[in-house]
Amino acid sequence: MEEIWQEYHAALWAFIRRRVGDEATADDILQEVFLKMHGGLASLKDETKLKGWLYRTARNAILDHFRARKPVLEVPDWLAQPETEPVETARQELARCLQPMIRQLPEKYREAIELSELQGLTQREVAELQSISLSGAKSRIQRGRALLKEMLAECCRLEFDHGGRLSDYQRKKKSCDSC
């Protein structure tokens, strides 16, 4: 175990650091990888796949880190509005409907949508995290969006304003599996 760690820890740390952007986070994620290595190494049957297993474990830990990160937006009290606009209410309700739909997407599209749309990562960052080409990431994001649009169209009728922004929606069915 110690020999494996000595051989790979510097390269793994650099791999993680490039993707998360700061040393402290890279240290934390590397520690998680070490714990997973310690607990899961016995299940690895083919030692020739060790390097790939370690990098896949690191990649998954990075994805977990970005999924857990919630963007925080502090709004001053004087700026907060006591009542929500009807358009904003429609958007918020629709956003709640999208969560179960996103979970229904195939994994590769779900991860791409979560990273790009929910976490705000660029398509290039999504490509790096998923170890795919930039065009592959763009394709996954576009396909994920198209699948979400199909699911939403089955469930709801959407209305948009002149700027193309959602202004209202109505459910087509009284009970929708997603909404």
N, C-alpha and C positions, 0 to 999 in steps of 0.2 A: 504494500500500500504506500509506504513512504517513498519507495523508488518511483512509483508511478507519479506521485505528487511532485517529486523533485523534477521529473522529466517534463511534465506538462503545465505546471502552475503558472509559469511566467507567460507562456504563449496564450493560455486560457485567459489570464488577467488582461493581456493586451487586446484579445478578441472582445472581451466584455467591455473594456474601457472605451474602445472605439465606438461601440454601439450605445452606451449609456451616457457618455460625455463627462463623467467626473470620477475621480479616483475613489472617493469614499463609497459611492454606490457600487463601483466595480469590486471593491474589497468585500462588501456585503454579499454581493451575488456570487463571488468566487467562494466565499465561505459556505453558501448554500450548496454550490456544486460539490464542494468537498464532502459535505454531510451526505448528499445524495450518492456520491461515489462510495463513501464508506458503507452506506446502507444497501446499495444496489449492485455493487461490483460482483458479488457472489452469483447474481442471476445472469451475468454475462457469460455465455457459453463459448463464444469464439473470441479468443484474445486478439485476433487480428483486427477486430472491429472496435477495439478499445478507444482509439482516438476519435472515431466517429461518434461513439457513444458519449464520450466526454463533451464533445462540441455540441451534440444534440441536447445533452443535459444543460449545458450553458445557455444555449439558444432558448430553450424552454424556460429557464430561470429568468432570462431577460424579458421574454414575453410576459411572464407572470408579474415581473416588476412593473412593466408599462400598464398592464391591466389593472393593477392595484392602485396605481397613481391616479388620483382624482384631481382634476383641475379645480382650484379654489378661486373663486371670484368674490372679493369683498366689496360690497356696495355700501357707500356711506348712507346713514339713516336719512339724511336730508334728500338723497336722490331716490330712495325707495318709494315706489308709488303704492298707496294703500290698496288700490283696486287694480286688478289685472285686466288689461285690454282683452276684448273678446277674441281677437286674432291670436294673441299670445296664448290664451287659454286653449284654443284649438291646436296650436303647435305643441303645447305641453301635453295635451291628451294624446295627440298623435305620436309624440315621442315615446310615451308609455306603451302605446300599441306596438311600436317598432321593436322594443326590447325582446319580446317573445319571438318575433319574426326573425330577428338577427340570430337568436339561439337556434332556430330551425335551419339556418343556412349550413351547407357542407363546411367542414372545418376550415379548409383553405380559404374559402370566401369569407367566412365568419371572422377569422383572425385578421384578414386584410381590412375588412370593414371596421372592426373594432379599433385597430391601430390607426387607420387613416381618419375615420369619421368621428370616433369617440375620443381617441387619445390625441388627435390632431397631428400625427406624424406625417411627414412628407412621403410621397410615393417612393422616393429613393431610400428613405429610412425603413420603410416597410420591406422593400426589396432586400436590404442588408439583413434585417432581422429574420426574414423567412428564407434567406440564402437562395434567392432567385434573382433573375435579371430584372432590370427596371421595367422592361416591356412586360415581363411576366407579372410583376406587381400591379402595373397599370391594368392589365387584363383581368386579374383577380378582383381588383377594386371595381372595375366597370361591370364585370359579371355579377358580383355581389350586389351592386346597386340595382342592376336589371332584375335580379331575382327578388329583391325587396320590393321593387316597383310592381312586379307581377303579383306578389302576395298581397300588397296593399290594394291594388286594383280589384282583386277578388273580394276584398272585405269592405272597402270604402269608396265613396265618390268624393273626389277632391276638388276644391275650388281655389283658384289662384288669382292674385291681384294683377294689375297691369305690369308690375315689375317681375312677375313670375314667382312671387313668394306665396306660400300657403296662406289663404285667408279664412277658409272654413272647410269642414269635411262632414260627411254624413255616412253612417254605417249603412251598408246595403242589406245586411242581415241583422236580425235582432241579437242573435248570439254568434259571435265570431270567435273561433279558437284562439286568435291572437289578441284581439282587443278586449 
